[in-house]
Amino acid sequence: QVQLVESGGGLVQAGGSLRLSCAASGRTFSSYAMGWFRQAPGKEREFVAAIYWSDGSTYYADSVKGRFTISRDNAKNTVYLQMNRLKPEDTAVYYCAACWSEGMATMPLAVYEYDYWGLGTQVTVSS
């Protein structure tokens, strides 16, 4: 049974930093892409960043490029999202997700492409 558990959210002032963690369990994730998504109140869930577990290649939404960094620790089966220079518009519930990506030509960016989801962690950025 796949489990994704997010942690590390909280309240931070604009310009500050947070690091989110996603602990993955239940299977071997070497053929998976791991993604971070976020959902603000009244808005649709949107893609933030993704990483291929196998080779560590990454992809970012334009809105976070240069400020956020996704990474993974194979030994700990954990994916991280380092968020720097946070803005009030980054306020949202952040979700970790896993997508079976073997054979995919491009990094999965859409919600529907992801097979497993965590319950989310709240990030609030005050101005």
C-alpha positions in Angstrom: 0.0 0.0 0.0 1.5 3.3 -1.1 1.7 6.0 1.4 2.9 9.6 0.9 3.2 11.7 4.0 4.0 15.4 3.8 5.5 17.5 6.5 7.2 20.8 7.0 4.5 23.3 6.3 3.8 26.3 8.5 3.5 30.1 8.8 6.3 32.2 7.4 6.8 35.8 6.5 7.3 36.9 3.0 10.9 36.5 1.9 11.4 33.5 4.2 12.0 29.9 3.6 10.5 26.5 4.3 11.4 22.9 3.4 8.7 20.4 2.8 9.3 16.7 3.0 7.4 13.8 1.5 8.1 10.4 3.0 7.2 7.6 0.5 6.6 4.0 1.4 4.9 0.9 0.2 6.9 0.1 -3.0 10.0 0.8 -4.9 9.8 4.2 -6.5 12.6 4.0 -9.0 10.2 4.1 -12.0 8.2 6.9 -10.6 8.1 10.7 -11.0 7.4 12.5 -7.8 5.6 15.8 -7.9 4.6 18.7 -5.7 1.3 20.4 -6.3 -0.5 23.1 -4.4 -4.1 24.3 -4.0 -5.1 27.7 -2.7 -8.7 28.4 -1.5 -11.1 28.7 -4.4 -8.5 27.6 -6.9 -7.7 24.5 -8.8 -4.8 22.3 -7.8 -1.7 23.3 -9.8 1.7 21.8 -10.6 4.7 23.2 -8.7 7.7 20.9 -9.4 8.5 17.3 -10.2 11.5 15.0 -10.2 12.3 11.6 -11.7 13.3 9.3 -8.9 15.7 7.3 -11.2 18.0 10.1 -12.5 17.0 13.2 -10.5 16.0 15.3 -13.5 13.6 18.0 -12.5 10.9 20.4 -13.9 9.4 23.5 -12.4 6.4 25.7 -12.9 7.4 29.2 -14.1 5.9 30.8 -11.0 8.5 29.0 -8.7 11.5 28.6 -11.0 14.6 30.0 -9.3 13.0 30.1 -5.9 12.0 26.4 -5.2 14.2 23.3 -5.5 12.9 19.7 -5.6 15.3 16.9 -4.6 15.2 13.3 -3.4 17.0 11.2 -0.9 17.1 7.6 -2.1 18.2 6.2 1.2 15.4 7.8 3.1 12.8 7.4 0.3 12.0 11.0 0.8 11.4 13.9 -1.6 11.9 17.5 -0.6 10.8 20.9 -1.7 13.0 23.7 -0.6 11.1 27.0 -0.9 13.0 30.3 -0.7 11.9 33.9 -1.2 8.4 32.9 -0.4 5.6 35.2 -1.5 2.0 35.6 -0.1 0.7 34.1 -3.4 2.6 30.9 -2.5 0.0 30.3 0.3 -1.7 27.0 -0.3 -2.0 23.4 0.8 1.0 21.6 -0.8 0.5 18.0 -1.9 3.1 15.3 -2.7 2.2 12.9 -5.5 3.6 9.9 -7.3 3.3 9.0 -11.0 4.3 5.7 -12.7 6.4 7.2 -15.4 8.2 4.3 -17.1 7.8 4.9 -20.9 6.6 8.5 -20.6 8.3 10.8 -23.0 7.9 13.9 -20.9 7.6 14.8 -17.2 4.1 14.4 -16.0 2.6 17.8 -15.1 -1.1 17.2 -14.8 -3.1 16.2 -11.8 -4.7 13.3 -13.6 -1.4 11.8 -14.5 -0.5 11.1 -10.8 -1.6 7.8 -9.2 -1.0 8.4 -5.5 -1.4 11.5 -3.3 -0.6 12.6 0.2 -3.0 14.5 2.4 -1.2 17.8 2.1 0.5 20.3 4.4 -0.5 23.9 4.8 1.9 26.7 3.9 0.9 30.2 4.8 3.0 33.2 3.8 2.2 36.5 5.5 2.9 39.9 3.9 
